[in-house]
Amino acid sequence: MSLRTLSALATAFTMAVAGSVTAAAASTAPAAPRATPGTTAQAGAIGQAGAAGLKEVMFVGNNWDGTADVIASRGDFARIGRVNVIPDKDQRLAEIYLNPVKLIYFLGIRNGPGEGHDQFVDDMYSTPDGSAMVVSRPSFADVVSIDLATGRMNWRFPVSGYRSDHMAVSPDGTRVAVSASTSNTVHVLDIRTGKQLGSFKTGDKPHENVFTDGGKYLWNMSIGEVNTALDDPAMDWTKGDRRITVVDATTFKQVKVIDMRPRLDAFGRKDLSDAVRPVTFTPEQSTLYFQVSFFNGFLEYDVASDRITRVKTLPKNPATSEDRTTWVNDSRHHGLSMNAAGDKLCVAGTMDDYATIVDRSSLQEGPLVTASKPYWATVSGDGASCVISESGADRVTAIDFATGKKVASVAVGDHPQRVRIAHVAADWSGPSTG
């Protein structure tokens, strides 16, 4: 049976919506991670810096294309090359079309978080030697390693359940953690071989992962169910178990669970969702800044005292509908980073179509830089700029931390989302296979 015929058969399932696979929640523990200097949420490739024969770049994941653009990490951010991250597309689709359960989830991803598109790349990092790109592919429910010289696959790791999501790399660059969003699991893999080193359970729909304390701990933020239309605050109880799970990154034993619900209530913000979205730590990791579903702003959390200390509400775009069901995956603002000095934050105002630099001391925002559905924010290689992905305009844009003004934009592929600092061979310009 041809792939085209199998694809035609799949139309019978086009209205299917993937359900959630729930997992038992782990019990809480009183211990808290020690806040020490180390990585931030954006520092996934620290262990790769300075390696001989490598150049620093940025990977940009074009989610709907199934490609990743490699761009300069500073200056004009010019595109250097492009990698096809789905070289095995026909094989994967054939497997999906022949498995009714996999097909239902595949089409559920397309009709839910994919906004009518398949999600072929969510997150990506480089290996320490710069020879490969490791990519999570939501629609294919896996993580793969792509050889940057040839474009061929080195290894493939199917995650538990039916969808892979955000990743994080340990400070030494040797381990990659990936969220398996429908099985409420995080897998930790050897980045060179794809072998699983361990895993742990999370709340519902694990999302972002962050290594802290020099790689000693791993934080996971679960966001709950974001693909239903039950977005009225009165229906918040339907969104599931949303919490931060902190584990020992060697033993994968749970160290602490942080449920932001009682902490938000104690701060006087019972109106806000407790679904923690993108986060960023201060350089010494004593303070966490985080976004939550449906909110045009962010919150500040003191790690040692275990309490929310400040909240920042950012301007609304008058053109943005107040109908929550129109906001993509419950995220009004999605994308947060901090400069190396720890005195400036960069915020992607996703549904409000802007990004802005915020002074950390005063929480005063700078100019609102117009951007089309900005979906992520990271820091340039020289630390001078915040780099956002404009998923609605198929480009990435750099904003100067000092002035808050746009300094560069470069065209990339269809629906860019995650942007990560990475390293490739000094003479790299693309895989030999094109």
C-alpha beads as a LAMMPS data file, in Angstrom:
LAMMPS data file: protein, C-alpha beads

434 atoms
433 bonds

1 atom types
1 bond types

-500.0 500.0 xlo xhi
-500.0 500.0 ylo yhi
-500.0 500.0 zlo zhi

Masses

1 110.0

Atoms # bond

1 1 1 0.000 0.000 0.000
2 1 1 1.503 3.362 -1.011
3 1 1 2.105 6.224 1.392
4 1 1 -0.343 8.330 -0.602
5 1 1 -3.053 5.695 -0.133
6 1 1 -2.298 5.465 3.568
7 1 1 -2.526 9.235 3.811
8 1 1 -5.911 9.179 2.118
9 1 1 -7.158 6.605 4.613
10 1 1 -6.137 8.930 7.416
11 1 1 -8.831 11.461 6.468
12 1 1 -11.383 9.376 8.343
13 1 1 -9.672 10.449 11.519
14 1 1 -9.296 14.173 10.856
15 1 1 -11.691 15.180 13.595
16 1 1 -9.963 13.040 16.207
17 1 1 -8.577 14.856 19.186
18 1 1 -5.846 13.271 21.192
19 1 1 -6.720 12.668 24.839
20 1 1 -4.403 13.051 27.750
21 1 1 -2.559 10.129 29.254
22 1 1 -2.509 10.777 32.960
23 1 1 0.090 9.571 35.397
24 1 1 0.062 9.302 39.148
25 1 1 1.478 12.395 40.829
26 1 1 4.585 11.988 42.921
27 1 1 4.532 12.985 46.576
28 1 1 6.151 16.216 47.686
29 1 1 9.336 16.468 49.709
30 1 1 10.450 19.321 51.962
31 1 1 14.017 19.791 50.743
32 1 1 14.833 22.636 48.393
33 1 1 17.655 22.845 45.875
34 1 1 20.555 25.013 46.959
35 1 1 20.819 28.127 44.832
36 1 1 24.383 28.453 43.569
37 1 1 25.971 29.980 40.492
38 1 1 25.447 27.842 37.420
39 1 1 23.283 27.664 34.375
40 1 1 20.300 29.786 33.467
41 1 1 17.281 28.647 31.487
42 1 1 19.028 29.666 28.278
43 1 1 22.511 28.266 28.968
44 1 1 22.121 24.806 27.509
45 1 1 25.445 24.703 25.700
46 1 1 27.890 26.094 28.271
47 1 1 29.942 22.921 28.232
48 1 1 30.504 23.344 24.508
49 1 1 31.918 26.880 24.617
50 1 1 35.469 27.351 23.527
51 1 1 35.889 23.903 22.002
52 1 1 38.649 23.812 19.403
53 1 1 37.570 24.034 15.782
54 1 1 34.002 25.095 16.511
55 1 1 32.029 28.251 15.874
56 1 1 29.131 29.508 17.930
57 1 1 25.777 29.724 16.145
58 1 1 22.078 29.679 16.873
59 1 1 19.688 26.880 15.979
60 1 1 16.187 27.986 14.968
61 1 1 13.537 25.275 14.875
62 1 1 11.010 25.748 12.066
63 1 1 8.199 23.724 13.574
64 1 1 5.877 23.385 10.602
65 1 1 8.677 23.004 8.028
66 1 1 10.561 20.196 9.701
67 1 1 13.780 22.152 9.273
68 1 1 16.207 23.980 11.505
69 1 1 18.019 27.088 10.330
70 1 1 21.539 27.734 11.576
71 1 1 22.238 31.447 11.936
72 1 1 25.059 33.617 13.270
73 1 1 24.779 34.075 17.023
74 1 1 25.520 37.810 16.926
75 1 1 26.044 40.718 14.542
76 1 1 23.695 40.483 11.571
77 1 1 22.442 36.992 12.591
78 1 1 22.788 35.911 8.954
79 1 1 21.645 32.435 7.963
80 1 1 24.549 30.000 7.557
81 1 1 22.737 26.823 6.559
82 1 1 19.647 24.665 6.956
83 1 1 19.126 21.140 8.283
84 1 1 16.288 18.792 7.358
85 1 1 15.317 17.245 10.698
86 1 1 12.778 14.803 9.244
87 1 1 14.854 12.789 6.726
88 1 1 12.857 9.728 7.789
89 1 1 9.464 11.371 7.237
90 1 1 8.039 8.733 4.890
91 1 1 8.997 5.902 7.227
92 1 1 7.510 7.623 10.269
93 1 1 4.249 8.478 8.468
94 1 1 3.855 4.911 7.226
95 1 1 4.165 3.650 10.810
96 1 1 1.629 6.199 12.022
97 1 1 -0.951 5.527 9.297
98 1 1 -0.832 1.805 10.009
99 1 1 -1.438 2.282 13.749
100 1 1 -4.929 3.656 14.573
101 1 1 -3.942 4.882 18.056
102 1 1 -0.820 6.642 16.817
103 1 1 -2.841 8.149 13.988
104 1 1 -5.426 9.584 16.368
105 1 1 -2.719 11.277 18.410
106 1 1 -0.862 12.446 15.308
107 1 1 -3.985 14.135 13.965
108 1 1 -4.845 15.404 17.430
109 1 1 -1.491 17.217 17.520
110 1 1 -2.169 18.646 14.066
111 1 1 -5.645 19.895 14.993
112 1 1 -4.657 21.009 18.514
113 1 1 -1.238 22.485 19.364
114 1 1 -0.193 22.416 15.706
115 1 1 -2.946 24.857 14.682
116 1 1 -3.690 22.709 11.629
117 1 1 -0.058 21.809 10.963
118 1 1 2.184 18.903 11.899
119 1 1 4.772 19.724 14.569
120 1 1 8.084 18.457 13.251
121 1 1 10.569 20.270 15.488
122 1 1 10.084 21.669 18.956
123 1 1 13.556 21.927 20.472
124 1 1 17.161 21.314 19.430
125 1 1 20.736 21.428 20.764
126 1 1 24.204 20.600 19.485
127 1 1 26.430 17.848 20.834
128 1 1 29.599 18.932 22.696
129 1 1 31.792 18.297 19.655
130 1 1 29.473 20.208 17.316
131 1 1 29.012 17.183 15.055
132 1 1 25.279 16.635 15.538
133 1 1 21.970 18.344 16.207
134 1 1 19.650 16.649 18.697
135 1 1 15.977 17.418 17.982
136 1 1 12.639 16.710 19.662
137 1 1 9.865 16.066 17.103
138 1 1 6.367 16.329 18.663
139 1 1 4.335 14.775 15.850
140 1 1 6.715 11.811 15.628
141 1 1 6.914 11.433 19.442
142 1 1 10.673 11.109 19.467
143 1 1 14.115 12.629 19.823
144 1 1 16.676 12.163 17.048
145 1 1 20.309 12.997 16.433
146 1 1 21.132 14.407 12.995
147 1 1 24.713 14.274 11.723
148 1 1 25.495 17.870 10.711
149 1 1 28.049 16.818 8.089
150 1 1 25.828 14.368 6.196
151 1 1 22.254 15.159 7.280
152 1 1 21.722 11.515 8.205
153 1 1 20.279 10.246 11.479
154 1 1 22.671 8.931 14.132
155 1 1 20.033 7.610 16.525
156 1 1 16.347 7.831 17.371
157 1 1 14.686 7.614 20.798
158 1 1 10.865 7.175 20.825
159 1 1 9.491 8.828 23.958
160 1 1 6.808 7.224 26.086
161 1 1 3.340 8.235 24.995
162 1 1 2.598 10.108 21.801
163 1 1 4.290 13.531 21.848
164 1 1 7.726 14.978 22.645
165 1 1 8.174 18.598 23.698
166 1 1 10.687 20.974 25.315
167 1 1 14.229 19.820 26.062
168 1 1 17.202 20.976 28.148
169 1 1 20.885 20.140 28.011
170 1 1 23.089 19.733 31.085
171 1 1 25.793 22.381 31.624
172 1 1 28.517 19.955 30.471
173 1 1 26.558 19.251 27.284
174 1 1 26.418 15.473 27.772
175 1 1 22.805 14.878 28.836
176 1 1 19.565 15.963 27.222
177 1 1 16.212 15.961 29.010
178 1 1 12.988 15.790 27.000
179 1 1 9.364 16.119 28.079
180 1 1 7.010 13.363 26.925
181 1 1 3.858 15.387 27.236
182 1 1 1.152 12.704 27.009
183 1 1 2.795 10.275 29.453
184 1 1 3.720 12.865 32.115
185 1 1 7.346 11.779 31.940
186 1 1 10.747 13.363 31.429
187 1 1 13.405 11.172 29.798
188 1 1 17.099 11.971 30.272
189 1 1 19.349 10.701 27.472
190 1 1 23.052 10.463 26.703
191 1 1 23.317 13.145 24.016
192 1 1 25.930 11.195 22.032
193 1 1 24.262 7.773 21.951
194 1 1 20.564 8.394 22.667
195 1 1 20.655 5.851 25.484
196 1 1 18.236 6.587 28.308
197 1 1 20.052 7.376 31.549
198 1 1 16.878 7.715 33.582
199 1 1 13.394 9.196 33.747
200 1 1 10.927 10.634 36.226
201 1 1 7.233 11.413 36.512
202 1 1 5.836 14.949 36.451
203 1 1 2.526 16.747 36.662
204 1 1 0.157 16.791 33.702
205 1 1 1.713 17.770 30.357
206 1 1 5.389 18.394 31.207
207 1 1 6.725 21.397 29.347
208 1 1 9.952 23.299 30.011
209 1 1 13.029 21.691 31.615
210 1 1 15.936 23.517 33.277
211 1 1 19.156 22.176 34.809
212 1 1 20.322 24.109 37.884
213 1 1 23.193 24.094 40.388
214 1 1 25.773 23.181 37.780
215 1 1 23.683 20.233 36.605
216 1 1 22.890 18.818 40.038
217 1 1 19.143 19.378 39.795
218 1 1 16.590 19.276 37.009
219 1 1 13.409 21.336 37.145
220 1 1 10.330 20.472 35.086
221 1 1 7.278 22.694 34.679
222 1 1 4.008 20.932 33.825
223 1 1 1.346 23.124 32.236
224 1 1 -1.708 20.856 32.278
225 1 1 -4.234 20.563 29.471
226 1 1 -3.915 23.533 27.095
227 1 1 -5.755 22.233 24.030
228 1 1 -9.347 22.384 25.202
229 1 1 -11.768 25.289 24.861
230 1 1 -12.493 25.172 28.608
231 1 1 -10.553 28.371 29.155
232 1 1 -12.964 30.311 31.362
233 1 1 -11.449 30.790 34.851
234 1 1 -14.399 28.885 36.314
235 1 1 -13.238 25.807 34.388
236 1 1 -9.653 26.005 35.580
237 1 1 -10.093 22.800 37.589
238 1 1 -10.318 20.860 34.307
239 1 1 -6.739 21.760 33.357
240 1 1 -5.142 19.057 35.516
241 1 1 -2.176 18.780 37.862
242 1 1 0.165 21.717 37.179
243 1 1 3.350 21.942 39.193
244 1 1 7.110 22.244 39.185
245 1 1 8.893 18.965 39.835
246 1 1 12.527 19.162 40.980
247 1 1 14.666 16.011 40.878
248 1 1 18.241 15.012 41.534
249 1 1 19.722 14.945 38.031
250 1 1 21.840 11.881 38.788
251 1 1 19.422 9.617 40.660
252 1 1 16.221 11.167 39.218
253 1 1 14.698 11.025 42.695
254 1 1 12.218 13.755 43.522
255 1 1 13.648 16.552 45.687
256 1 1 10.762 19.002 45.787
257 1 1 7.380 19.787 44.256
258 1 1 6.302 23.413 43.927
259 1 1 2.589 23.986 43.360
260 1 1 2.160 27.661 42.503
261 1 1 -1.564 27.612 43.323
262 1 1 -1.243 28.211 47.091
263 1 1 1.670 30.572 46.510
264 1 1 -0.334 32.642 44.045
265 1 1 -3.278 32.673 46.447
266 1 1 -1.052 33.827 49.321
267 1 1 0.249 36.622 47.089
268 1 1 -3.310 37.762 46.413
269 1 1 -3.527 36.554 42.811
270 1 1 -6.173 33.864 42.902
271 1 1 -7.163 35.096 39.439
272 1 1 -3.970 33.844 37.801
273 1 1 -3.405 30.363 36.383
274 1 1 -0.836 28.164 38.123
275 1 1 0.389 26.690 34.805
276 1 1 4.049 27.743 34.726
277 1 1 5.232 28.413 31.181
278 1 1 8.722 29.688 30.141
279 1 1 11.017 30.563 33.031
280 1 1 14.398 32.180 33.624
281 1 1 16.651 32.194 36.686
282 1 1 18.895 34.990 37.893
283 1 1 22.597 34.209 37.379
284 1 1 23.019 33.021 40.989
285 1 1 19.721 31.106 40.720
286 1 1 18.211 32.651 43.828
287 1 1 15.221 34.083 41.945
288 1 1 12.947 32.577 39.320
289 1 1 10.883 34.606 36.869
290 1 1 8.023 32.791 35.175
291 1 1 5.061 33.245 32.861
292 1 1 1.673 31.584 33.387
293 1 1 -1.194 30.724 31.074
294 1 1 -3.534 33.531 29.977
295 1 1 -1.469 36.327 31.582
296 1 1 0.133 39.325 29.898
297 1 1 3.072 39.547 32.264
298 1 1 5.251 37.486 34.593
299 1 1 5.944 36.781 38.255
300 1 1 8.997 36.761 40.519
301 1 1 9.615 33.848 42.911
302 1 1 12.229 33.736 45.672
303 1 1 13.669 30.210 45.797
304 1 1 14.974 30.278 49.389
305 1 1 11.807 31.659 51.000
306 1 1 9.566 29.691 48.634
307 1 1 7.246 32.590 47.900
308 1 1 6.162 34.899 45.107
309 1 1 7.578 38.361 45.688
310 1 1 6.493 40.543 42.755
311 1 1 4.268 40.516 39.691
312 1 1 4.565 42.520 36.497
313 1 1 1.559 43.174 34.278
314 1 1 2.545 44.217 30.776
315 1 1 0.425 46.227 28.324
316 1 1 -2.329 44.593 26.345
317 1 1 -2.570 45.045 22.614
318 1 1 -5.999 46.610 21.931
319 1 1 -6.226 44.477 18.797
320 1 1 -5.888 41.227 20.754
321 1 1 -9.187 39.451 21.301
322 1 1 -10.190 38.930 24.928
323 1 1 -11.653 35.558 23.963
324 1 1 -9.241 33.166 25.664
325 1 1 -10.104 30.344 23.294
326 1 1 -8.376 32.305 20.505
327 1 1 -5.020 32.349 22.341
328 1 1 -2.669 29.644 21.103
329 1 1 -2.335 26.802 23.620
330 1 1 -3.498 29.019 26.523
331 1 1 -0.385 31.201 26.227
332 1 1 -0.932 34.930 26.081
333 1 1 2.786 35.613 26.652
334 1 1 5.303 32.841 25.905
335 1 1 9.031 33.527 25.938
336 1 1 11.301 34.848 28.682
337 1 1 15.057 35.368 29.018
338 1 1 17.562 37.364 31.058
339 1 1 20.877 38.981 30.166
340 1 1 24.100 37.704 31.751
341 1 1 24.293 40.636 34.171
342 1 1 20.900 39.684 35.536
343 1 1 19.515 43.209 35.362
344 1 1 17.342 42.993 32.234
345 1 1 14.540 40.630 31.226
346 1 1 13.262 40.048 27.715
347 1 1 9.600 39.148 27.320
348 1 1 7.833 37.757 24.261
349 1 1 4.249 39.047 24.280
350 1 1 3.003 36.274 22.011
351 1 1 -0.684 37.021 21.503
352 1 1 -0.136 40.773 21.920
353 1 1 2.350 40.859 19.030
354 1 1 5.286 42.564 20.686
355 1 1 8.445 41.954 22.683
356 1 1 9.981 44.224 25.274
357 1 1 13.010 44.604 27.539
358 1 1 12.141 45.001 31.230
359 1 1 14.409 46.511 33.874
360 1 1 14.645 43.895 36.615
361 1 1 15.010 46.367 39.484
362 1 1 12.045 48.603 38.679
363 1 1 10.110 46.155 36.466
364 1 1 9.614 49.031 34.049
365 1 1 9.241 47.898 30.463
366 1 1 11.013 49.576 27.583
367 1 1 9.700 50.199 24.072
368 1 1 7.183 47.670 22.804
369 1 1 8.865 46.210 19.729
370 1 1 6.233 45.082 17.243
371 1 1 6.594 41.373 16.460
372 1 1 4.322 38.788 14.842
373 1 1 3.373 36.110 17.396
374 1 1 6.792 35.980 19.097
375 1 1 7.104 32.477 20.539
376 1 1 10.469 32.381 22.300
377 1 1 13.203 34.631 23.689
378 1 1 16.865 33.816 24.220
379 1 1 20.170 35.684 24.523
380 1 1 22.607 36.308 21.674
381 1 1 26.084 34.839 21.761
382 1 1 27.683 38.143 22.773
383 1 1 24.997 38.765 25.397
384 1 1 24.088 42.143 23.926
385 1 1 20.714 41.223 22.448
386 1 1 17.570 39.277 23.098
387 1 1 16.663 37.098 20.128
388 1 1 12.965 36.304 19.597
389 1 1 11.299 33.962 17.128
390 1 1 8.486 35.645 15.205
391 1 1 6.409 32.580 14.419
392 1 1 3.791 34.616 12.571
393 1 1 6.311 36.232 10.227
394 1 1 8.877 33.418 9.739
395 1 1 11.826 35.401 11.041
396 1 1 13.968 35.923 14.110
397 1 1 14.565 39.396 15.483
398 1 1 17.256 40.751 17.792
399 1 1 16.474 43.461 20.353
400 1 1 19.244 45.373 22.094
401 1 1 19.186 44.879 25.871
402 1 1 20.630 48.357 26.463
403 1 1 18.219 50.395 24.336
404 1 1 15.236 48.072 23.969
405 1 1 15.255 48.674 20.217
406 1 1 15.282 46.214 17.322
407 1 1 18.738 45.834 15.789
408 1 1 18.356 42.999 13.258
409 1 1 15.917 40.567 11.647
410 1 1 16.559 37.531 9.471
411 1 1 14.156 35.338 7.505
412 1 1 13.899 31.676 8.513
413 1 1 11.528 28.764 7.808
414 1 1 7.857 28.158 8.509
415 1 1 6.746 28.916 12.080
416 1 1 10.014 29.289 14.012
417 1 1 9.688 28.508 17.710
418 1 1 12.665 27.485 19.839
419 1 1 15.968 29.332 19.390
420 1 1 19.100 27.919 21.059
421 1 1 22.791 28.787 21.238
422 1 1 24.782 25.942 19.663
423 1 1 28.139 25.055 18.119
424 1 1 29.082 23.604 14.728
425 1 1 32.343 22.922 12.905
426 1 1 34.166 26.135 12.060
427 1 1 33.787 25.586 8.294
428 1 1 30.204 24.283 8.401
429 1 1 27.718 25.666 5.886
430 1 1 25.178 22.834 5.708
431 1 1 24.938 19.032 5.403
432 1 1 26.477 17.494 2.296
433 1 1 23.117 15.982 1.402
434 1 1 21.631 19.466 1.114

Bonds

1 1 1 2
2 1 2 3
3 1 3 4
4 1 4 5
5 1 5 6
6 1 6 7
7 1 7 8
8 1 8 9
9 1 9 10
10 1 10 11
11 1 11 12
12 1 12 13
13 1 13 14
14 1 14 15
15 1 15 16
16 1 16 17
17 1 17 18
18 1 18 19
19 1 19 20
20 1 20 21
21 1 21 22
22 1 22 23
23 1 23 24
24 1 24 25
25 1 25 26
26 1 26 27
27 1 27 28
28 1 28 29
29 1 29 30
30 1 30 31
31 1 31 32
32 1 32 33
33 1 33 34
34 1 34 35
35 1 35 36
36 1 36 37
37 1 37 38
38 1 38 39
39 1 39 40
40 1 40 41
41 1 41 42
42 1 42 43
43 1 43 44
44 1 44 45
45 1 45 46
46 1 46 47
47 1 47 48
48 1 48 49
49 1 49 50
50 1 50 51
51 1 51 52
52 1 52 53
53 1 53 54
54 1 54 55
55 1 55 56
56 1 56 57
57 1 57 58
58 1 58 59
59 1 59 60
60 1 60 61
61 1 61 62
62 1 62 63
63 1 63 64
64 1 64 65
65 1 65 66
66 1 66 67
67 1 67 68
68 1 68 69
69 1 69 70
70 1 70 71
71 1 71 72
72 1 72 73
73 1 73 74
74 1 74 75
75 1 75 76
76 1 76 77
77 1 77 78
78 1 78 79
79 1 79 80
80 1 80 81
81 1 81 82
82 1 82 83
83 1 83 84
84 1 84 85
85 1 85 86
86 1 86 87
87 1 87 88
88 1 88 89
89 1 89 90
90 1 90 91
91 1 91 92
92 1 92 93
93 1 93 94
94 1 94 95
95 1 95 96
96 1 96 97
97 1 97 98
98 1 98 99
99 1 99 100
100 1 100 101
101 1 101 102
102 1 102 103
103 1 103 104
104 1 104 105
105 1 105 106
106 1 106 107
107 1 107 108
108 1 108 109
109 1 109 110
110 1 110 111
111 1 111 112
112 1 112 113
113 1 113 114
114 1 114 115
115 1 115 116
116 1 116 117
117 1 117 118
118 1 118 119
119 1 119 120
120 1 120 121
121 1 121 122
122 1 122 123
123 1 123 124
124 1 124 125
125 1 125 126
126 1 126 127
127 1 127 128
128 1 128 129
129 1 129 130
130 1 130 131
131 1 131 132
132 1 132 133
133 1 133 134
134 1 134 135
135 1 135 136
136 1 136 137
137 1 137 138
138 1 138 139
139 1 139 140
140 1 140 141
141 1 141 142
142 1 142 143
143 1 143 144
144 1 144 145
145 1 145 146
146 1 146 147
147 1 147 148
148 1 148 149
149 1 149 150
150 1 150 151
151 1 151 152
152 1 152 153
153 1 153 154
154 1 154 155
155 1 155 156
156 1 156 157
157 1 157 158
158 1 158 159
159 1 159 160
160 1 160 161
161 1 161 162
162 1 162 163
163 1 163 164
164 1 164 165
165 1 165 166
166 1 166 167
167 1 167 168
168 1 168 169
169 1 169 170
170 1 170 171
171 1 171 172
172 1 172 173
173 1 173 174
174 1 174 175
175 1 175 176
176 1 176 177
177 1 177 178
178 1 178 179
179 1 179 180
180 1 180 181
181 1 181 182
182 1 182 183
183 1 183 184
184 1 184 185
185 1 185 186
186 1 186 187
187 1 187 188
188 1 188 189
189 1 189 190
190 1 190 191
191 1 191 192
192 1 192 193
193 1 193 194
194 1 194 195
195 1 195 196
196 1 196 197
197 1 197 198
198 1 198 199
199 1 199 200
200 1 200 201
201 1 201 202
202 1 202 203
203 1 203 204
204 1 204 205
205 1 205 206
206 1 206 207
207 1 207 208
208 1 208 209
209 1 209 210
210 1 210 211
211 1 211 212
212 1 212 213
213 1 213 214
214 1 214 215
215 1 215 216
216 1 216 217
217 1 217 218
218 1 218 219
219 1 219 220
220 1 220 221
221 1 221 222
222 1 222 223
223 1 223 224
224 1 224 225
225 1 225 226
226 1 226 227
227 1 227 228
228 1 228 229
229 1 229 230
230 1 230 231
231 1 231 232
232 1 232 233
233 1 233 234
234 1 234 235
235 1 235 236
236 1 236 237
237 1 237 238
238 1 238 239
239 1 239 240
240 1 240 241
241 1 241 242
242 1 242 243
243 1 243 244
244 1 244 245
245 1 245 246
246 1 246 247
247 1 247 248
248 1 248 249
249 1 249 250
250 1 250 251
251 1 251 252
252 1 252 253
253 1 253 254
254 1 254 255
255 1 255 256
256 1 256 257
257 1 257 258
258 1 258 259
259 1 259 260
260 1 260 261
261 1 261 262
262 1 262 263
263 1 263 264
264 1 264 265
265 1 265 266
266 1 266 267
267 1 267 268
268 1 268 269
269 1 269 270
270 1 270 271
271 1 271 272
272 1 272 273
273 1 273 274
274 1 274 275
275 1 275 276
276 1 276 277
277 1 277 278
278 1 278 279
279 1 279 280
280 1 280 281
281 1 281 282
282 1 282 283
283 1 283 284
284 1 284 285
285 1 285 286
286 1 286 287
287 1 287 288
288 1 288 289
289 1 289 290
290 1 290 291
291 1 291 292
292 1 292 293
293 1 293 294
294 1 294 295
295 1 295 296
296 1 296 297
297 1 297 298
298 1 298 299
299 1 299 300
300 1 300 301
301 1 301 302
302 1 302 303
303 1 303 304
304 1 304 305
305 1 305 306
306 1 306 307
307 1 307 308
308 1 308 309
309 1 309 310
310 1 310 311
311 1 311 312
312 1 312 313
313 1 313 314
314 1 314 315
315 1 315 316
316 1 316 317
317 1 317 318
318 1 318 319
319 1 319 320
320 1 320 321
321 1 321 322
322 1 322 323
323 1 323 324
324 1 324 325
325 1 325 326
326 1 326 327
327 1 327 328
328 1 328 329
329 1 329 330
330 1 330 331
331 1 331 332
332 1 332 333
333 1 333 334
334 1 334 335
335 1 335 336
336 1 336 337
337 1 337 338
338 1 338 339
339 1 339 340
340 1 340 341
341 1 341 342
342 1 342 343
343 1 343 344
344 1 344 345
345 1 345 346
346 1 346 347
347 1 347 348
348 1 348 349
349 1 349 350
350 1 350 351
351 1 351 352
352 1 352 353
353 1 353 354
354 1 354 355
355 1 355 356
356 1 356 357
357 1 357 358
358 1 358 359
359 1 359 360
360 1 360 361
361 1 361 362
362 1 362 363
363 1 363 364
364 1 364 365
365 1 365 366
366 1 366 367
367 1 367 368
368 1 368 369
369 1 369 370
370 1 370 371
371 1 371 372
372 1 372 373
373 1 373 374
374 1 374 375
375 1 375 376
376 1 376 377
377 1 377 378
378 1 378 379
379 1 379 380
380 1 380 381
381 1 381 382
382 1 382 383
383 1 383 384
384 1 384 385
385 1 385 386
386 1 386 387
387 1 387 388
388 1 388 389
389 1 389 390
390 1 390 391
391 1 391 392
392 1 392 393
393 1 393 394
394 1 394 395
395 1 395 396
396 1 396 397
397 1 397 398
398 1 398 399
399 1 399 400
400 1 400 401
401 1 401 402
402 1 402 403
403 1 403 404
404 1 404 405
405 1 405 406
406 1 406 407
407 1 407 408
408 1 408 409
409 1 409 410
410 1 410 411
411 1 411 412
412 1 412 413
413 1 413 414
414 1 414 415
415 1 415 416
416 1 416 417
417 1 417 418
418 1 418 419
419 1 419 420
420 1 420 421
421 1 421 422
422 1 422 423
423 1 423 424
424 1 424 425
425 1 425 426
426 1 426 427
427 1 427 428
428 1 428 429
429 1 429 430
430 1 430 431
431 1 431 432
432 1 432 433
433 1 433 434
